[in-house]
Amino acid sequence: MIAALFVERGGCYYGLEDVDPWPLERDARLYAGPWPVVCHSPCSRWCQLAGLVQARWGHKKGDDGGCFASALESVRKWGGVLEHPAYSRAWDAYGLPKPKTGGWHRELWGDGAVAHVEQIHYGHRARKATWLYAVAPVLPRLRWARARDGDGAALVSWCGYSKTATEARARISKKAASASPLEFRDVLLDIARSVTAETTQ
């Protein structure tokens, strides 16, 4: 069994026999094991625009109610993988190594490994650069290539000012932007499935 934490109710982690989904209403911060996890903790307080949001609306950077800290603890304790937007400020806040191009990179101290991957290579309409933190015995070879700006990708931003008059790419909704392609979901689940009881004790 895999616990899918901080996921959307009725989303792509529902309807799978070996997956126990924890949506917002269930409060994944309360997860106490014992299964490996796939974590999609909220990212809006950690993204690159978090400073602008704080200045304009007062939502403090990093103030996610302890969700990222809880997700990180769950991965380290039970094994599995955490997904966050690339360049997430949570990496600095929690002392995680920044991913480099072209593979998994291990922590100097600890059992975790980090990676940079772009979900466009797994069926997402946008580039959606993503950072992963995993504690698992099997770390798969991913599609490491970095897409060039404009390579057929839709725009993740739904702010009108970010699209110029000559921009031909579609701009997708916030919901569509945050969704995980099924192929990428399966990659994350396979990482969590590789965790054995011995690696989480």
ChimeraX attribute file (.defattr): number of C-alpha atoms within 10 A of each C-alpha:
attribute: neighborCount
match mode: 1-to-1
recipient: residues
	/A:1	14
	/A:2	22
	/A:3	25
	/A:4	26
	/A:5	27
	/A:6	23
	/A:7	23
	/A:8	19
	/A:9	14
	/A:10	10
	/A:11	12
	/A:12	16
	/A:13	25
	/A:14	16
	/A:15	11
	/A:16	11
	/A:17	9
	/A:18	13
	/A:19	17
	/A:20	17
	/A:21	25
	/A:22	22
	/A:23	17
	/A:24	15
	/A:25	10
	/A:26	14
	/A:27	12
	/A:28	22
	/A:29	20
	/A:30	11
	/A:31	16
	/A:32	10
	/A:33	13
	/A:34	15
	/A:35	24
	/A:36	29
	/A:37	34
	/A:38	31
	/A:39	28
	/A:40	21
	/A:41	23
	/A:42	20
	/A:43	20
	/A:44	17
	/A:45	21
	/A:46	23
	/A:47	19
	/A:48	16
	/A:49	11
	/A:50	20
	/A:51	17
	/A:52	13
	/A:53	16
	/A:54	14
	/A:55	11
	/A:56	9
	/A:57	9
	/A:58	11
	/A:59	16
	/A:60	15
	/A:61	20
	/A:62	20
	/A:63	12
	/A:64	16
	/A:65	11
	/A:66	12
	/A:67	22
	/A:68	25
	/A:69	15
	/A:70	18
	/A:71	25
	/A:72	20
	/A:73	13
	/A:74	28
	/A:75	23
	/A:76	22
	/A:77	19
	/A:78	24
	/A:79	32
	/A:80	33
	/A:81	30
	/A:82	25
	/A:83	20
	/A:84	22
	/A:85	23
	/A:86	20
	/A:87	17
	/A:88	19
	/A:89	18
	/A:90	19
	/A:91	18
	/A:92	11
	/A:93	11
	/A:94	11
	/A:95	9
	/A:96	15
	/A:97	17
	/A:98	19
	/A:99	22
	/A:100	13
	/A:101	12
	/A:102	15
	/A:103	18
	/A:104	22
	/A:105	17
	/A:106	17
	/A:107	15
	/A:108	10
	/A:109	6
	/A:110	9
	/A:111	14
	/A:112	22
	/A:113	22
	/A:114	23
	/A:115	24
	/A:116	26
	/A:117	27
	/A:118	23
	/A:119	21
	/A:120	21
	/A:121	20
	/A:122	18
	/A:123	14
	/A:124	21
	/A:125	20
	/A:126	25
	/A:127	25
	/A:128	22
	/A:129	16
	/A:130	17
	/A:131	21
	/A:132	21
	/A:133	28
	/A:134	27
	/A:135	29
	/A:136	25
	/A:137	16
	/A:138	14
	/A:139	20
	/A:140	12
	/A:141	10
	/A:142	17
	/A:143	15
	/A:144	15
	/A:145	12
	/A:146	16
	/A:147	18
	/A:148	9
	/A:149	9
	/A:150	13
	/A:151	11
	/A:152	15
	/A:153	18
	/A:154	19
	/A:155	23
	/A:156	20
	/A:157	15
	/A:158	14
	/A:159	10
	/A:160	8
	/A:161	8
	/A:162	12
	/A:163	15
	/A:164	8
	/A:165	7
	/A:166	6
	/A:167	11
	/A:168	12
	/A:169	14
	/A:170	15
	/A:171	21
	/A:172	16
	/A:173	13
	/A:174	11
	/A:175	9
	/A:176	14
	/A:177	19
	/A:178	16
	/A:179	14
	/A:180	19
	/A:181	17
	/A:182	14
	/A:183	14
	/A:184	18
	/A:185	15
	/A:186	14
	/A:187	16
	/A:188	23
	/A:189	22
	/A:190	19
	/A:191	22
	/A:192	30
	/A:193	21
	/A:194	17
	/A:195	21
	/A:196	15
	/A:197	12
	/A:198	6
	/A:199	14
	/A:200	17
	/A:201	8
